[in-house]
Amino acid sequence: MVTAWTGKLQIKPILTALRRHKAGTLLIILQIALTFAVICNAFFMVEQRVDRMSRPTGMDETNVLAIHYRWAGVEPGLIPSLTRADLQAIRQVPGVEDATQSGSYPLSGHSSTEGIRLDPSAKARIALAAEYFTDDHALATMGARLLAGRNFRPDEVGIVDPSKATPPAVVIITKALADRVFPDGAASGKPIYVGNSIPSPSTVIGIVERLQAPSPSANFADYSVLVPAWLSESSGNYLVRSRPGQLDAIARDVPAALVKLDNTRVFPPGEGVRTFSAVRQQAYRVDRGMATLMTAICAILLIVTAAGIVGLTSFWVSQRHQQIGMRRALGATQRDILRYFLVENALIATGGIVLGIVLAVTFNQWMIMEFEATRLSLRYFVEGVILMLLLGQCAVLVPAVRASRTSPIEAIRHI
């Protein structure tokens, strides 16, 4: 045992000492393993949600106002004319750049989705895409960037009964969807089939850089199709783009202008009139809460693990107090004593990390099978190993320093 405390450090005596304290050693190993498995998967989930929350919509979010409305007691046949009157009134409000009507919009949470095919008889779709029913003012209002082709013409915008929808003659799609359906990059001017059992194709007349799907959690978030049509429904959305610095003013003036024009329109509380920053905040509130919860759980686990290491090492130091004093009397330096406890803790941490890797992989595989999660990358294991080793060494440092300061006279005092 002397060689473990003086001169060149030997691992075997440390392992012998750990075997004498099996219960405490196994408890810390299990605690480190559980913490490692949880933080690897939790940090992975947190990063996924942070990436999702920072994903761009493709819109000019700074200057866009979203208005959700419902017509109360209005005949369906009157809705198109009322919508045109609304849009004309909105565009005349000072500070308004443009306005459009749409069944849904990015991050709104309300949308229809359709399968995209090149062969109408094919059972398998190439992609699933969000479908936006809107008009020729949509791109200008949203601030979406047109990369190729052209915008809709006013004469191409029709009125569609949702229960009797027909294939649109022309569509605009996002670049991500164009690249998915036409890997060769030649999407503009090509026919595609939007929906199931559609007898006639729709011609792609334009490609926009990006327009996110209404559902923030959709796995096809960048696949969108714009259809030149208004839905004859009792509810819908107006998107209004303000001139720079005028958003607060139009958020007040536009709803007032609409109410003055016609009071049969209802703005539901909570999502009636919102700036797009409020839309984003509300769309990602679940992701934000989950990220906060996961971060808090990880912090608590790390604190508890560090406290366990400190407590166990302090207990061992108190038990070995006289032995440490004797080793100091035999020539062990403070550095030897300190190094002993650091190496001892490193061995315990290594055992916990090895077991933790097995638990982390097992948990991730379960998440993949049950929730279609993404496979945990190697980076999280590397970062987890570094974090747990640093945590263990920092936690053991205080009791180890206290042990190294034990005076050689302690060996004599307690004999």
C-alpha positions as CSV (number, residue, x, y, z in Angstrom):
1,M,0.0,0.0,0.0
2,V,2.9,2.4,0.5
3,T,3.6,2.6,-3.2
4,A,0.1,3.8,-3.7
5,W,0.8,6.9,-1.6
6,T,4.5,7.5,-2.3
7,G,6.5,7.7,-5.4
8,K,5.1,6.3,-8.6
9,L,1.3,5.8,-8.3
10,Q,0.1,2.2,-8.6
11,I,-3.4,1.4,-9.8
12,K,-3.7,-2.1,-8.2
13,P,-3.7,-0.7,-4.6
14,I,-6.4,1.8,-5.5
15,L,-8.6,-1.0,-6.9
16,T,-8.0,-3.0,-3.8
17,A,-9.1,-0.1,-1.7
18,L,-12.3,0.3,-3.8
19,R,-13.2,-3.3,-3.4
20,R,-13.3,-2.7,0.4
21,H,-16.0,-0.1,-0.2
22,K,-18.1,-1.9,-2.8
23,A,-21.4,-0.4,-1.9
24,G,-20.3,3.2,-2.1
25,T,-18.3,2.6,-5.2
26,L,-21.2,0.9,-7.0
27,L,-23.7,3.6,-5.9
28,I,-21.5,6.4,-7.5
29,I,-20.9,4.3,-10.6
30,L,-24.7,3.8,-11.1
31,Q,-25.3,7.5,-10.4
32,I,-22.7,8.6,-12.9
33,A,-24.1,6.1,-15.5
34,L,-27.7,7.3,-15.1
35,T,-26.6,11.0,-15.3
36,F,-24.5,10.3,-18.4
37,A,-27.3,8.5,-20.2
38,V,-29.9,11.2,-19.4
39,I,-27.7,14.2,-20.2
40,C,-26.6,12.8,-23.5
41,N,-30.2,12.2,-24.7
42,A,-31.5,15.4,-23.0
43,F,-28.9,17.7,-24.5
44,F,-29.6,16.1,-27.9
45,M,-33.3,16.8,-27.5
46,V,-32.7,20.4,-26.3
47,E,-30.4,21.1,-29.3
48,Q,-33.0,19.7,-31.7
49,R,-35.7,22.0,-30.2
50,V,-33.4,25.0,-30.2
51,D,-32.6,24.3,-33.9
52,R,-36.3,24.0,-34.6
53,M,-37.1,27.3,-32.9
54,S,-34.4,29.2,-34.8
55,R,-35.5,27.7,-38.2
56,P,-36.4,30.6,-40.6
57,T,-39.9,30.6,-42.1
58,G,-38.9,32.4,-45.3
59,M,-41.0,35.4,-44.4
60,D,-40.3,39.0,-43.5
61,E,-41.3,38.3,-39.9
62,T,-40.4,41.7,-38.6
63,N,-43.1,43.5,-40.6
64,V,-45.9,41.0,-40.8
65,L,-49.2,41.1,-39.0
66,A,-51.4,38.0,-38.9
67,I,-55.2,38.3,-38.4
68,H,-57.4,35.3,-37.9
69,Y,-61.2,35.9,-38.5
70,R,-64.5,34.1,-38.6
71,W,-67.6,35.2,-40.4
72,A,-70.7,35.1,-38.2
73,G,-74.0,34.4,-39.9
74,V,-72.7,35.1,-43.4
75,E,-73.9,33.1,-46.5
76,P,-71.0,31.2,-48.1
77,G,-71.7,32.8,-51.4
78,L,-71.0,36.3,-50.0
79,I,-67.6,35.4,-48.5
80,P,-65.5,36.1,-51.7
81,S,-66.9,39.6,-52.2
82,L,-66.6,40.4,-48.5
83,T,-62.9,39.1,-48.6
84,R,-62.2,41.4,-51.6
85,A,-63.7,44.4,-49.8
86,D,-61.6,43.6,-46.7
87,L,-58.4,43.4,-48.6
88,Q,-59.1,46.6,-50.4
89,A,-59.8,48.4,-47.1
90,I,-56.6,46.9,-45.5
91,R,-54.4,48.1,-48.3
92,Q,-55.7,51.6,-47.9
93,V,-54.7,51.8,-44.3
94,P,-51.6,54.1,-43.9
95,G,-48.4,52.1,-43.3
96,V,-49.6,49.0,-45.1
97,E,-47.3,47.7,-47.8
98,D,-49.5,44.8,-49.0
99,A,-52.0,42.3,-47.8
100,T,-53.2,38.8,-48.7
101,Q,-55.8,36.2,-47.7
102,S,-54.7,32.7,-46.9
103,G,-56.2,29.6,-45.4
104,S,-53.0,29.1,-43.4
105,Y,-49.5,30.5,-43.1
106,P,-46.1,29.4,-41.7
107,L,-46.3,28.5,-37.9
108,S,-50.1,29.0,-37.9
109,G,-50.6,25.4,-36.9
110,H,-53.6,25.1,-39.3
111,S,-53.1,23.5,-42.7
112,S,-53.9,20.9,-45.2
113,T,-51.3,18.5,-46.5
114,E,-51.1,16.7,-49.8
115,G,-48.9,14.0,-51.3
116,I,-46.8,15.0,-54.3
117,R,-46.4,12.6,-57.3
118,L,-45.0,12.6,-60.8
119,D,-47.1,9.6,-61.7
120,P,-50.8,9.8,-60.7
121,S,-51.1,6.0,-60.6
122,A,-48.2,5.6,-58.2
123,K,-49.3,4.5,-54.7
124,A,-46.2,5.9,-53.0
125,R,-45.9,9.7,-52.9
126,I,-42.5,11.3,-53.5
127,A,-43.1,13.8,-50.7
128,L,-45.7,15.2,-48.3
129,A,-46.2,19.0,-48.5
130,A,-48.2,21.7,-46.8
131,E,-50.7,23.3,-49.1
132,Y,-51.3,27.1,-49.0
133,F,-54.5,28.4,-50.7
134,T,-53.7,32.1,-51.4
135,D,-53.5,34.7,-54.1
136,D,-51.2,36.8,-56.3
137,H,-50.3,39.1,-53.3
138,A,-49.0,36.3,-51.1
139,L,-45.3,36.4,-52.0
140,A,-45.1,40.2,-51.7
141,T,-47.0,40.2,-48.4
142,M,-45.0,37.4,-46.9
143,G,-41.7,38.6,-48.2
144,A,-41.0,35.2,-49.7
145,R,-38.1,35.3,-52.3
146,L,-38.9,34.0,-55.7
147,L,-35.9,32.1,-57.1
148,A,-37.2,31.0,-60.5
149,G,-40.3,31.3,-62.6
150,R,-43.1,33.8,-62.0
151,N,-45.8,34.8,-59.5
152,F,-49.5,34.0,-59.9
153,R,-51.5,36.3,-62.2
154,P,-54.8,37.8,-60.8
155,D,-56.8,35.9,-63.4
156,E,-55.4,32.6,-62.1
157,V,-56.8,33.0,-58.6
158,G,-60.1,31.2,-58.2
159,I,-62.7,30.5,-55.5
160,V,-62.6,26.9,-54.2
161,D,-65.2,24.9,-52.3
162,P,-63.1,22.7,-49.9
163,S,-65.5,19.8,-50.4
164,K,-65.2,20.0,-54.2
165,A,-61.6,20.9,-54.7
166,T,-60.2,20.5,-58.2
167,P,-56.5,20.2,-59.2
168,P,-55.0,23.7,-59.6
169,A,-53.7,24.5,-63.1
170,V,-50.5,26.1,-61.7
171,V,-48.6,26.0,-58.4
172,I,-45.6,27.6,-56.8
173,I,-43.4,25.3,-54.7
174,T,-40.5,25.7,-52.3
175,K,-36.9,25.0,-53.4
176,A,-36.6,22.1,-50.9
177,L,-39.7,20.4,-52.5
178,A,-38.4,21.1,-56.0
179,D,-35.1,19.5,-55.2
180,R,-36.9,16.5,-53.6
181,V,-39.2,15.9,-56.6
182,F,-36.8,17.0,-59.3
183,P,-33.2,16.2,-58.2
184,D,-31.8,17.4,-61.5
185,G,-32.9,20.9,-60.7
186,A,-35.3,21.3,-63.6
187,A,-38.6,21.9,-61.7
188,S,-39.8,25.1,-63.3
189,G,-42.4,24.5,-66.0
190,K,-42.8,20.8,-65.1
191,P,-46.0,19.0,-64.2
192,I,-46.7,17.5,-60.8
193,Y,-49.7,15.8,-59.2
194,V,-50.9,17.4,-55.9
195,G,-53.1,15.0,-53.9
196,N,-54.4,11.4,-54.3
197,S,-56.1,10.1,-57.4
198,I,-55.8,13.4,-59.2
199,P,-56.6,13.1,-62.9
200,S,-54.8,16.2,-64.1
201,P,-51.4,17.7,-63.3
202,S,-50.4,21.1,-62.0
203,T,-47.7,23.1,-63.7
204,V,-44.9,24.4,-61.5
205,I,-44.6,28.1,-62.6
206,G,-42.4,29.4,-59.7
207,I,-40.0,28.3,-57.0
208,V,-39.6,30.2,-53.8
209,E,-36.5,30.0,-51.6
210,R,-38.3,28.9,-48.5
211,L,-41.7,28.9,-47.0
212,Q,-42.1,26.8,-43.8
213,A,-45.0,24.5,-43.2
214,P,-47.8,25.7,-40.7
215,S,-46.9,22.9,-38.2
216,P,-43.5,23.7,-36.6
217,S,-43.0,20.0,-35.7
218,A,-43.7,18.6,-39.1
219,N,-40.9,16.5,-40.6
220,F,-41.7,18.0,-44.0
221,A,-41.3,21.6,-42.7
222,D,-39.6,22.9,-45.8
223,Y,-42.0,21.3,-48.3
224,S,-44.8,23.7,-49.3
225,V,-47.1,24.2,-52.3
226,L,-48.9,27.5,-53.0
227,V,-52.2,27.2,-54.8
228,P,-53.9,30.2,-56.5
229,A,-57.3,30.0,-54.8
230,W,-59.4,31.3,-51.9
231,L,-61.3,28.8,-49.9
232,S,-65.0,29.6,-49.5
233,E,-64.9,29.0,-45.8
234,S,-66.3,30.8,-42.8
235,S,-62.9,31.4,-41.4
236,G,-59.5,32.4,-42.7
237,N,-56.4,34.6,-42.3
238,Y,-55.3,38.0,-43.5
239,L,-51.6,38.6,-43.6
240,V,-50.6,42.2,-43.7
241,R,-47.1,43.5,-44.4
242,S,-46.3,46.9,-42.9
243,R,-43.8,49.5,-44.0
244,P,-40.7,49.5,-41.8
245,G,-41.4,50.8,-38.3
246,Q,-45.2,50.8,-38.9
247,L,-46.2,47.4,-37.5
248,D,-47.5,48.6,-34.1
249,A,-49.6,51.2,-35.9
250,I,-51.2,48.9,-38.4
251,A,-51.8,46.3,-35.6
252,R,-54.1,48.9,-34.2
253,D,-55.5,50.5,-37.3
254,V,-56.2,47.5,-39.5
255,P,-58.6,45.7,-37.2
256,A,-60.4,49.0,-36.6
257,A,-60.8,49.5,-40.3
258,L,-62.2,46.0,-40.7
259,V,-64.7,46.4,-37.9
260,K,-65.8,49.8,-39.4
261,L,-66.3,48.1,-42.7
262,D,-68.3,45.1,-41.5
263,N,-69.1,44.0,-37.9
264,T,-70.1,40.5,-38.8
265,R,-66.5,39.4,-38.6
266,V,-65.2,37.9,-35.4
267,F,-61.5,37.9,-34.2
268,P,-61.0,34.9,-31.9
269,P,-59.2,35.8,-28.6
270,G,-55.6,34.7,-28.4
271,E,-55.0,34.3,-32.1
272,G,-57.2,37.0,-33.7
273,V,-54.6,39.8,-34.2
274,R,-50.9,38.9,-33.7
275,T,-47.6,40.2,-34.8
276,F,-45.5,37.4,-36.3
277,S,-43.1,37.5,-33.4
278,A,-46.2,36.6,-31.2
279,V,-47.1,33.8,-33.7
280,R,-43.5,32.4,-33.4
281,Q,-43.6,32.6,-29.6
282,Q,-46.9,30.8,-29.4
283,A,-45.9,28.2,-32.0
284,Y,-42.8,27.2,-30.1
285,R,-44.1,27.4,-26.6
286,V,-44.1,23.6,-26.1
287,D,-40.6,23.3,-27.5
288,R,-39.4,26.1,-25.4
289,G,-40.9,24.6,-22.3
290,M,-39.5,21.2,-23.1
291,A,-36.0,22.6,-23.6
292,T,-36.2,24.5,-20.3
293,L,-37.4,21.4,-18.5
294,M,-34.7,19.2,-20.0
295,T,-32.0,21.7,-19.1
296,A,-33.3,22.0,-15.5
297,I,-33.3,18.2,-15.1
298,C,-29.7,17.9,-16.4
299,A,-28.6,20.7,-14.1
300,I,-30.2,18.9,-11.1
301,L,-28.7,15.5,-12.0
302,L,-25.2,17.0,-12.4
303,I,-25.5,18.8,-9.0
304,V,-26.8,15.6,-7.3
305,T,-24.0,13.5,-8.9
306,A,-21.3,16.1,-7.8
307,A,-22.8,16.1,-4.3
308,G,-22.6,12.3,-4.2
309,I,-19.0,12.3,-5.2
310,V,-18.1,14.9,-2.7
311,G,-20.0,13.1,0.1
312,L,-18.5,9.7,-0.6
313,T,-14.9,11.1,-1.0
314,S,-15.3,13.1,2.3
315,F,-16.5,9.9,4.0
316,W,-13.5,8.0,2.7
317,V,-11.1,10.7,3.8
318,S,-12.6,10.7,7.3
319,Q,-12.2,6.9,7.5
320,R,-8.6,7.0,6.2
321,H,-7.6,10.0,8.3
322,Q,-5.1,8.1,10.4
323,Q,-3.8,6.1,7.4
324,I,-3.2,9.3,5.5
325,G,-1.2,10.7,8.4
326,M,0.9,7.5,8.5
327,R,1.6,7.7,4.7
328,R,2.6,11.4,5.2
329,A,4.9,10.3,8.0
330,L,6.4,7.7,5.6
331,G,7.3,10.3,3.0
332,A,4.2,10.8,0.9
333,T,3.9,14.4,-0.3
334,Q,0.7,16.4,-0.5
335,R,0.8,15.9,-4.3
336,D,0.9,12.1,-3.8
337,I,-2.2,12.2,-1.6
338,L,-4.0,14.5,-3.9
339,R,-3.1,12.4,-7.0
340,Y,-4.3,9.3,-5.3
341,F,-7.8,10.5,-4.8
342,L,-8.0,12.1,-8.2
343,V,-7.0,8.8,-9.9
344,E,-9.4,6.8,-7.6
345,N,-12.3,9.1,-8.7
346,A,-11.2,8.9,-12.3
347,L,-11.5,5.1,-12.2
348,I,-14.9,5.3,-10.6
349,A,-16.0,7.9,-13.2
350,T,-14.7,5.7,-16.1
351,G,-16.7,2.7,-14.9
352,G,-19.8,4.9,-14.6
353,I,-19.3,6.4,-18.1
354,V,-18.9,2.9,-19.7
355,L,-22.1,1.8,-18.2
356,G,-23.7,5.2,-19.1
357,I,-22.8,4.7,-22.7
358,V,-24.7,1.4,-22.8
359,L,-27.7,3.0,-21.1
360,A,-27.6,6.1,-23.4
361,V,-27.5,3.9,-26.6
362,T,-30.3,1.7,-25.3
363,F,-32.5,4.7,-24.4
364,N,-31.9,6.3,-27.8
365,Q,-32.8,3.1,-29.6
366,W,-36.1,2.9,-27.7
367,M,-36.8,6.6,-28.6
368,I,-36.1,5.7,-32.3
369,M,-38.5,2.8,-32.3
370,E,-41.3,4.5,-30.3
371,F,-41.1,8.1,-31.4
372,E,-39.1,8.1,-34.6
373,A,-36.4,10.1,-33.0
374,T,-33.0,10.7,-34.6
375,R,-30.0,8.6,-33.9
376,L,-27.7,10.0,-31.2
377,S,-24.5,11.3,-32.8
378,L,-21.0,10.5,-31.5
379,R,-20.4,14.1,-30.6
380,Y,-22.8,13.9,-27.6
381,F,-21.0,10.9,-26.2
382,V,-17.6,12.7,-26.5
383,E,-19.0,15.8,-24.9
384,G,-20.7,13.7,-22.2
385,V,-17.4,11.9,-21.4
386,I,-15.6,15.2,-21.0
387,L,-18.3,16.7,-18.9
388,M,-18.6,13.8,-16.5
389,L,-14.8,13.5,-16.1
390,L,-14.5,17.2,-15.4
391,L,-17.4,17.1,-13.0
392,G,-16.0,14.1,-11.1
393,Q,-12.5,15.7,-10.8
394,C,-13.9,19.1,-9.7
395,A,-16.2,17.4,-7.2
396,V,-13.4,15.3,-5.6
397,L,-10.9,18.2,-5.5
398,V,-12.1,19.8,-2.2
399,P,-12.0,16.6,-0.1
400,A,-8.8,15.5,-1.8
401,V,-7.1,18.8,-1.0
402,R,-8.2,18.5,2.6
403,A,-6.8,15.0,2.8
404,S,-3.5,16.1,1.3
405,R,-3.1,18.7,4.1
406,T,-3.3,16.0,6.8
407,S,-0.3,16.4,9.1
408,P,2.1,13.5,9.7
409,I,1.6,14.0,13.4
410,E,-2.0,12.7,13.0
411,A,-0.5,9.2,12.7
412,I,1.0,9.5,16.2
413,R,-1.9,11.4,17.8
414,H,-4.4,8.5,17.3
415,I,-2.1,5.6,18.3
